[in-house]
Amino acid sequence: MMRILSLALAAIAVVAAPLAAQTVPLPADQAAMKAHVMFLASDAMRGREAGSGEFDIAAQYVAAQFYAAGLRPMGDDGGYLQAVKLLGYKAAGEGTLTWTPAGGTARALAFGSDYVPAADPAAKTTHASAPVVFVGHGLEAPAYGLDAYRGVDVRGKIVAYVGGAPDGLPSEVAATFGGAEARLRAAAAHGAVGAIALADLRAAARGAPAFDAVKRAFAGERVTWATPAGVGGGAEAIPLLATLSPTGTAKLFGARWNAVRTAAQTKGRGVTAIAAPGVLAVDTATTLRPFASSNVVGMLPGSDPALAKEVVVLSAHLDHVGVGTPVDGDAIYNGALDDAIGIASLIEEAKRFKAAGTAPKRSILFLAVTAEEKGLIGSDWFVHHPPVPIADMVADVNLDMPVLTYPFEDMIAFGGDRSTLGPIIARATAALGVTLSPDPIPEMSIFVRSDHYNFVRKGVPSIFLWPGLKGPGKAAFEAFMSRCYHRPCDDLSQPIRWDQGVRFVDANYRIAREIADAADRPRWNKGDYFGTLYGGPMGR
């Protein structure tokens, strides 16, 4: 208690000094936005890292603002905070991988040159002993001609895959295949008992593992959320066991190594499965570290008896990356634009609804999540532990890192072209006198990189809204990304345009209001990949 009180008093002192120094008053609506960011991105908050005492103070601040805006508490025990049980996990030791070729003698693979073990969030110890089958990219997406398991029997076996995605896929679809998740899910569906990644075989492809990078990250901790049993709740049904280097892969496949290397380097989508003649035994251990944080959740109840149970979610992440490597003597990564200003927008939007006088027909749920910077974990916890049924959530509009350092001339709605949310957004932006632009940076796959994507994975039509890059936008965005993104200079020293913050809030309010008052709930466009993949409501 005393530590939290001391931290809070320090925060007040740090924020008060700039207030005294301010000489030119802002209009009330701009001043309100700036005040939120001054507190949340102050040095006293020490970067709001999930699990820290400073994050907890920031969460209490947002809860107080939700109360002032008249929102109904939707967290635990009648409050605004939803406890999120987080779990840090990392490999405990080097593990062992032993290869026994058919008709041959068992031999140990060498840690650091042949393999690096993978941490398993689902268990403190992991064991597998089985034949190995190479399945190319290990992906299934019939709409794009991906079917790694056609005619392949991997029941009771370990699958070996090459990372990245085949050439020619839309960037957002390719990004869903960048990591192990889709491969582990497909392998489990076909009866495999584990998987290994083959590094350096498509290292130039986005998402493909490079062995040196995997080796450097070996001792690092990753984060997921914890089940009541204290293990990873976000874990797939089978574990990723290890990553093999080319030398380790060659030891498994022997005379078939060249065939594997050639198949892995193909840019096409059809790869013939190749079995390694022998059995691989894997034994690894994982260190699990539980810790706690909170989402902040409040609701404005809807006014229409028939529609009030349906919910429009407005989300932003409260956490940032904490204290890190000093840059020019500054080690606090304040996170002003990423994403204190998104939280400020969320608060001011709630106040806008209150000031409107007439409640929307559908309910509006305001959600400030934790641990976005650790892998979208707080929002993943939320969609797995929702305070209202997921089926009643009709849309999510996500606010993450709007770069508000210039007068924006257009807006971008990542994912807006995938559902009936698109026309709603276009009307809202037109009312502001700006256009709605298509994704100007498709190579960055933004649609799958923020908290709204966890709602997408539950079938909920969702968008991620940004100021656009027309006019001065492109240079301003690139300047932020190159100089201050995830660096200490993402603080109040930036030339933040608070008038543009008010415009951004206005756009979000108009979008949320129309979704909430519309006769029909949003639907995915007919045949949309993500709507189809995750079973969302589909348009005709």
C-alpha positions in Angstrom: 0.0 0.0 0.0 2.7 2.5 1.0 4.7 1.7 -2.2 1.7 2.5 -4.4 1.0 5.7 -2.4 4.6 6.8 -2.8 4.4 6.1 -6.6 1.2 8.0 -6.9 2.6 11.1 -5.1 5.7 11.0 -7.2 3.5 10.9 -10.3 1.5 14.0 -9.2 4.7 15.9 -8.6 6.2 15.1 -12.0 3.0 16.0 -13.8 2.5 19.2 -11.9 5.7 20.8 -13.0 4.9 21.1 -16.7 1.5 22.3 -15.8 3.0 25.3 -14.0 5.3 26.0 -16.8 2.5 26.1 -19.5 1.9 29.7 -20.6 -0.6 29.4 -23.5 -3.8 27.7 -22.4 -5.5 25.2 -24.8 -9.2 25.0 -25.5 -10.9 22.8 -22.9 -11.3 19.7 -25.1 -7.6 19.8 -26.2 -6.4 20.5 -22.7 -8.4 17.4 -21.5 -6.6 15.2 -23.9 -3.2 16.6 -23.1 -3.9 16.2 -19.4 -4.4 12.4 -19.7 -1.2 12.0 -21.7 0.8 14.2 -19.4 -0.1 11.8 -16.6 0.1 8.5 -18.4 3.3 9.3 -20.3 5.1 11.0 -17.4 8.4 9.7 -16.2 6.7 8.8 -12.9 4.8 6.1 -14.8 8.1 4.6 -16.0 6.7 3.3 -19.3 3.6 1.5 -17.8 5.0 -2.0 -18.3 2.4 -4.7 -17.6 3.0 -6.1 -14.2 4.6 -3.0 -12.7 3.2 -0.9 -9.9 3.2 2.1 -12.2 1.0 0.3 -14.7 -1.4 -0.4 -11.8 -1.6 3.3 -11.0 -2.3 4.0 -14.7 -5.1 1.5 -14.6 -6.6 3.1 -11.5 -6.4 6.5 -13.3 -8.3 5.1 -16.3 -10.9 3.5 -13.9 -11.5 6.9 -12.3 -11.9 8.5 -15.6 -14.4 5.8 -16.7 -16.3 6.5 -13.5 -16.4 10.3 -14.2 -17.7 9.6 -17.6 -20.6 7.6 -16.2 -19.7 4.2 -17.4 -20.9 1.1 -15.6 -18.1 -1.0 -14.1 -17.7 -4.3 -16.0 -14.6 -5.7 -14.3 -14.3 -8.1 -11.4 -16.2 -7.8 -8.1 -18.3 -4.8 -9.3 -15.2 -2.7 -10.2 -13.6 -1.5 -13.4 -10.5 -3.7 -13.2 -10.5 -7.1 -14.8 -7.6 -9.1 -13.3 -5.4 -10.6 -16.0 -3.3 -13.6 -14.9 -0.1 -13.4 -16.9 2.6 -16.0 -17.3 6.2 -15.4 -18.3 7.9 -18.5 -19.7 11.4 -19.3 -21.0 13.6 -22.4 -21.7 15.2 -23.9 -18.6 18.5 -25.3 -19.8 19.6 -26.6 -23.1 17.4 -29.7 -23.2 18.4 -32.8 -25.2 17.6 -33.9 -28.7 18.7 -37.4 -29.6 18.5 -38.8 -33.2 18.3 -42.5 -33.8 18.5 -43.3 -37.5 16.8 -46.3 -38.8 19.0 -49.3 -38.2 21.6 -47.1 -36.6 23.0 -45.9 -33.2 21.5 -43.0 -31.2 23.5 -39.8 -31.2 22.9 -36.5 -29.4 22.5 -33.3 -31.4 24.5 -30.3 -30.3 22.9 -27.4 -28.5 23.6 -24.1 -30.2 24.9 -25.6 -33.4 22.4 -28.2 -34.3 19.3 -27.0 -32.3 17.9 -24.5 -29.9 15.0 -25.8 -27.7 11.7 -24.1 -27.5 10.0 -23.1 -24.3 6.6 -24.8 -23.8 4.1 -22.6 -21.9 1.8 -25.6 -21.4 4.2 -27.7 -19.3 7.3 -27.5 -17.1 8.8 -30.5 -18.8 8.1 -31.7 -22.3 9.0 -35.1 -23.9 8.4 -36.5 -27.3 9.8 -39.4 -29.2 8.6 -40.1 -32.7 9.5 -40.2 -36.4 9.8 -36.9 -38.2 8.1 -35.8 -41.4 8.9 -32.7 -43.4 5.6 -31.0 -44.5 6.9 -27.9 -46.3 5.3 -24.8 -44.9 3.0 -26.9 -42.8 0.0 -24.7 -43.7 -3.6 -25.2 -44.6 -5.6 -22.6 -46.4 -7.7 -24.1 -49.2 -8.7 -20.7 -50.5 -5.1 -20.0 -51.4 -4.1 -23.5 -52.5 -2.3 -24.4 -49.3 -2.8 -28.0 -48.2 0.4 -29.4 -46.6 -1.3 -32.5 -45.3 -3.0 -33.8 -48.4 -2.2 -37.5 -48.6 0.2 -37.3 -45.6 -0.1 -39.3 -42.4 1.5 -37.6 -39.5 -0.5 -39.3 -36.7 1.9 -39.9 -33.7 4.7 -38.1 -35.5 6.7 -34.9 -35.2 6.3 -32.5 -38.2 9.2 -30.4 -39.5 8.3 -27.2 -41.3 10.0 -24.3 -42.9 8.8 -20.8 -41.7 7.5 -17.9 -43.7 4.7 -18.1 -46.2 4.6 -19.0 -49.9 4.9 -16.2 -52.3 1.9 -14.5 -53.8 -0.4 -14.4 -50.8 -2.0 -11.1 -49.7 0.2 -9.5 -47.0 -2.4 -9.8 -44.2 -3.1 -13.4 -45.0 0.7 -14.1 -45.2 1.2 -12.4 -41.8 -1.1 -14.9 -40.1 1.3 -17.6 -41.2 4.4 -15.8 -40.0 4.8 -17.7 -36.7 4.3 -21.2 -35.3 0.6 -20.9 -34.3 -1.1 -21.8 -37.6 1.4 -24.6 -38.2 0.9 -26.1 -34.7 -2.9 -25.9 -35.1 -2.8 -27.7 -38.5 -0.4 -30.3 -37.2 -2.5 -31.0 -34.2 -5.6 -31.4 -36.3 -3.8 -34.2 -38.2 -2.6 -36.0 -35.1 1.0 -34.9 -34.8 2.6 -34.9 -31.3 4.9 -32.0 -31.8 6.7 -29.8 -34.3 10.2 -28.5 -35.1 11.1 -25.4 -37.2 13.8 -25.6 -39.8 15.8 -22.4 -39.7 17.8 -20.6 -42.5 16.0 -22.5 -45.3 13.8 -19.5 -46.2 15.4 -16.9 -44.0 14.8 -14.2 -46.5 11.1 -14.7 -46.3 9.1 -12.7 -43.7 8.4 -14.9 -40.7 10.9 -17.6 -41.5 13.3 -18.3 -38.6 17.0 -17.5 -38.8 19.0 -19.8 -36.6 21.3 -17.0 -35.2 18.3 -14.9 -34.2 16.6 -17.9 -32.5 19.8 -18.6 -30.6 20.1 -15.0 -29.4 16.5 -15.1 -28.2 17.0 -18.5 -26.4 17.3 -17.1 -22.9 14.6 -14.4 -23.3 11.2 -14.6 -21.6 7.9 -14.6 -23.6 4.5 -13.9 -22.1 1.1 -15.5 -22.4 -1.9 -15.7 -20.0 -2.3 -18.4 -17.4 -5.0 -21.0 -16.8 -6.2 -21.8 -13.2 -3.7 -24.7 -13.4 -0.9 -22.2 -13.8 0.2 -23.0 -17.4 -0.2 -21.1 -20.6 -3.8 -20.6 -21.6 -2.9 -19.5 -25.1 -0.8 -22.6 -25.9 -1.7 -24.7 -28.9 -2.6 -28.4 -28.6 0.9 -29.6 -29.5 4.2 -28.0 -28.6 6.9 -26.4 -30.8 9.8 -28.5 -29.6 12.9 -26.9 -31.1 14.4 -25.1 -34.0 17.0 -26.9 -36.1 19.9 -25.3 -38.0 20.8 -26.6 -41.5 23.5 -28.9 -39.9 21.0 -30.3 -37.5 18.4 -30.8 -40.2 21.0 -32.6 -42.4 21.7 -35.0 -39.5 18.1 -36.0 -39.4 17.4 -36.4 -43.0 20.7 -37.8 -44.2 20.6 -38.6 -47.9 17.3 -36.9 -48.1 18.7 -33.5 -46.9 19.2 -32.1 -50.4 15.6 -32.9 -51.2 14.4 -31.1 -48.1 16.6 -28.1 -48.8 15.4 -27.8 -52.3 11.7 -28.2 -51.3 12.1 -25.6 -48.6 13.5 -23.0 -50.9 10.7 -23.4 -53.5 8.4 -20.4 -53.8 5.4 -22.4 -54.7 2.8 -24.0 -52.5 2.9 -27.7 -53.4 5.7 -29.6 -51.6 5.9 -33.3 -51.3 6.3 -34.6 -47.7 9.6 -36.2 -46.9 10.1 -38.6 -44.0 13.3 -38.7 -42.0 14.4 -42.3 -41.6 14.6 -42.7 -37.8 13.2 -41.4 -34.5 13.8 -38.1 -32.7 13.6 -38.0 -28.9 13.2 -34.5 -27.4 13.4 -33.6 -23.7 13.1 -29.9 -22.6 12.2 -27.9 -19.5 10.5 -24.6 -19.2 10.5 -22.0 -16.4 7.1 -20.5 -15.7 6.7 -17.2 -13.9 3.2 -16.0 -13.0 2.5 -12.3 -12.5 -0.6 -10.1 -12.5 -2.0 -7.1 -14.3 -5.4 -5.7 -15.2 -7.6 -4.6 -18.1 -10.0 -1.7 -17.4 -13.6 -2.2 -18.5 -16.6 0.1 -18.5 -19.9 0.1 -20.3 -22.4 2.7 -21.5 -25.7 0.7 -21.5 -27.8 0.9 -24.7 -31.2 2.5 -24.7 -33.1 0.2 -27.2 -34.8 -2.8 -25.4 -34.2 -5.0 -28.5 -30.6 -3.9 -29.2 -29.1 -3.0 -25.8 -27.7 -6.5 -25.2 -25.6 -6.1 -28.4 -22.2 -4.4 -27.7 -19.8 -2.2 -29.6 -16.3 -2.5 -28.2 -13.9 0.4 -28.3 -10.4 -0.6 -27.3 -6.9 0.7 -26.8 -3.9 -0.6 -24.9 -2.7 1.0 -21.7 0.7 -0.6 -21.4 4.0 0.3 -22.9 7.5 -1.2 -22.7 8.7 0.2 -19.4 12.3 1.1 -18.7 15.0 -0.1 -21.1 18.3 0.7 -22.7 19.2 4.3 -22.2 19.2 6.6 -25.3 20.9 9.9 -24.8 20.8 9.3 -21.1 17.1 8.6 -21.0 15.9 5.0 -20.1 12.2 5.6 -19.6 10.1 4.6 -22.7 7.2 6.8 -21.9 4.8 5.7 -24.7 3.0 9.0 -25.4 1.7 8.2 -28.9 2.0 4.5 -28.2 -0.5 4.4 -26.7 -1.3 7.0 -24.0 -3.0 9.1 -26.7 -5.1 6.2 -27.7 -6.3 5.8 -24.1 -6.9 9.6 -23.9 -9.0 9.3 -27.0 -11.0 6.4 -25.4 -11.7 8.5 -22.3 -12.7 11.6 -24.2 -14.9 9.5 -26.4 -16.7 8.1 -23.4 -17.2 11.7 -22.2 -18.6 12.6 -25.6 -21.2 9.9 -25.3 -22.2 11.2 -21.9 -22.4 14.8 -23.1 -24.6 13.7 -26.0 -27.6 13.3 -23.7 -29.2 10.5 -25.6 -27.8 7.0 -25.1 -27.0 4.9 -28.2 -29.3 2.0 -29.0 -26.6 -0.6 -28.6 -24.3 -0.7 -25.6 -20.8 0.6 -25.9 -18.0 -1.2 -24.0 -14.8 0.8 -23.3 -11.7 -1.4 -22.9 -8.2 -0.4 -21.9 -6.1 -3.6 -22.2 -2.8 -4.6 -20.7 0.2 -6.5 -22.2 -0.4 -5.5 -25.8 3.4 -4.9 -26.0 4.0 -8.5 -24.8 2.0 -10.0 -27.7 -1.7 -8.8 -27.5 -2.1 -10.8 -24.3 -4.5 -8.6 -22.4 -7.0 -8.6 -25.2 -6.6 -12.3 -25.7 -7.5 -12.8 -22.0 -10.5 -10.5 -22.5 -12.0 -12.5 -25.4 -11.5 -15.7 -23.5 -13.0 -14.2 -20.3 -15.6 -11.8 -21.6 -17.9 -10.0 -19.2 -20.7 -10.3 -21.9 -21.0 -13.1 -24.4 -18.7 -12.8 -27.4 -21.7 -13.5 -29.6 -23.2 -10.2 -28.5 -20.1 -8.2 -29.4 -21.0 -6.8 -32.8 -17.8 -4.9 -33.6 -14.4 -3.7 -32.2 -12.9 -0.3 -33.1 -9.3 -0.2 -32.0 -7.1 2.8 -31.3 -3.4 2.1 -31.2 -0.6 4.6 -31.7 -2.3 7.4 -33.8 0.5 9.6 -34.8 -1.1 13.0 -34.2 1.8 15.4 -35.0 0.3 16.8 -38.2 -3.1 18.0 -39.6 -4.4 14.8 -41.1 -6.1 15.0 -44.5 -7.3 11.4 -44.6 -7.9 8.4 -42.4 -7.0 4.7 -42.7 -9.3 1.9 -41.3 -7.2 -1.3 -41.4 -9.8 -4.1 -42.0 -12.5 -1.7 -43.1 -12.7 -3.2 -46.5 -13.4 -6.6 -45.1 -16.8 -5.9 -43.5 -19.9 -3.6 -43.6 -18.0 -1.3 -41.2 -16.3 0.2 -44.3 -19.2 2.4 -45.5 -19.8 3.5 -41.9 -16.2 4.7 -41.5 -16.4 6.4 -44.9 -19.5 8.4 -43.9 -17.9 9.4 -40.5 -14.6 10.6 -42.1 -16.6 12.5 -44.9 -18.4 14.4 -42.1 -15.0 15.6 -40.9 -14.0 16.7 -44.4 -11.4 14.0 -44.9 -11.2 11.0 -47.2 -10.9 7.3 -46.3 -7.7 5.9 -47.9 -6.8 2.3 -48.6 -4.0 0.7 -46.6 -0.8 2.6 -47.7 1.6 0.2 -46.1 0.3 -3.3 -46.8 3.8 -4.8 -46.4 3.5 -4.1 -42.6 0.4 -6.2 -42.3 -1.1 -3.8 -39.7 -4.5 -5.6 -39.6 -3.1 -8.5 -37.7 -0.8 -6.6 -35.4 -2.9 -5.0 -32.7 -5.6 -5.9 -30.1 -8.6 -5.8 -32.5 -7.1 -9.0 -34.1 -8.1 -11.1 -31.1 -11.7 -10.0 -31.7 -11.3 -11.0 -35.4 -10.2 -14.4 -34.2 -13.5 -14.7 -32.4 -15.4 -13.8 -35.5 -16.1 -10.2 -34.6 -15.9 -7.6 -37.4 -13.2 -5.2 -36.4 -11.1 -2.3 -37.6 -8.0 -0.4 -36.5 -8.2 3.3 -37.1 -5.3 5.7 -37.9 -4.8 9.2 -39.2 -3.9 8.9 -42.9 -0.6 9.5 -44.6 -1.7 12.1 -47.3 -0.1 15.5 -47.4 2.3 15.9 -44.4 1.2 12.5 -43.0 3.8 10.3 -44.7 6.8 12.3 -43.6 5.5 12.7 -40.0 4.7 9.0 -39.7 8.1 8.0 -41.1 9.8 10.4 -38.7 8.1 8.9 -35.7 8.8 5.4 -36.7 12.4 6.0 -37.4 13.2 8.2 -34.4 10.8 7.6 -31.5 8.8 4.3 -32.0 9.6 2.2 -28.9 12.2 4.7 -27.9 12.4 7.2 -24.9 11.6 10.1 -27.2 8.0 9.0 -27.5 7.1 11.5 -24.9 5.6 15.0 -24.5 8.6 16.6 -26.3 7.0 15.5 -29.6 5.1 18.2 -31.6 1.7 16.6 -30.7 -1.2 18.5 -32.3 -4.0 18.4 -29.7 -6.5 19.9 -32.1 -5.9 16.8 -34.3 -6.5 14.7 -31.2 -9.9 16.2 -30.9 -10.7 15.5 -34.6 -9.6 11.9 -34.1 -11.9 11.6 -31.1 -14.7 13.1 -33.2 -14.2 10.5 -36.0 -14.2 7.7 -33.5 -17.4 9.0 -31.8 -19.2 9.2 -35.2 -18.1 5.7 -36.2 -19.1 4.1 -32.8 -22.4 6.1 -32.7 -23.5 4.9 -36.2 -22.6 1.2 -35.4 -24.5 1.5 -32.2 -27.6 3.0 -33.7 -27.7 1.1 -37.0 -30.6 -1.2 -37.7 -28.3 -4.2 -38.5 -25.2 -5.4 -36.8 -22.0 -5.4 -38.9 -21.1 -8.4 -41.0 -18.1 -9.6 -42.8 -18.2 -9.2 -46.6 -19.3 -12.4 -48.3 -16.4 -14.8 -48.7 -13.9 -12.6 -46.7 -10.9 -14.7 -45.7 -10.9 -13.7 -42.0 -14.7 -13.9 -41.6 -14.7 -17.3 -43.2 -11.6 -18.6 -41.2 -13.0 -17.6 -37.9 -16.7 -18.2 -38.4 -18.0 -14.6 -38.1 -21.4 -13.3 -39.3 -21.3 -13.1 -43.1 -23.0 -10.8 -45.4 -25.0 -11.9 -48.4 
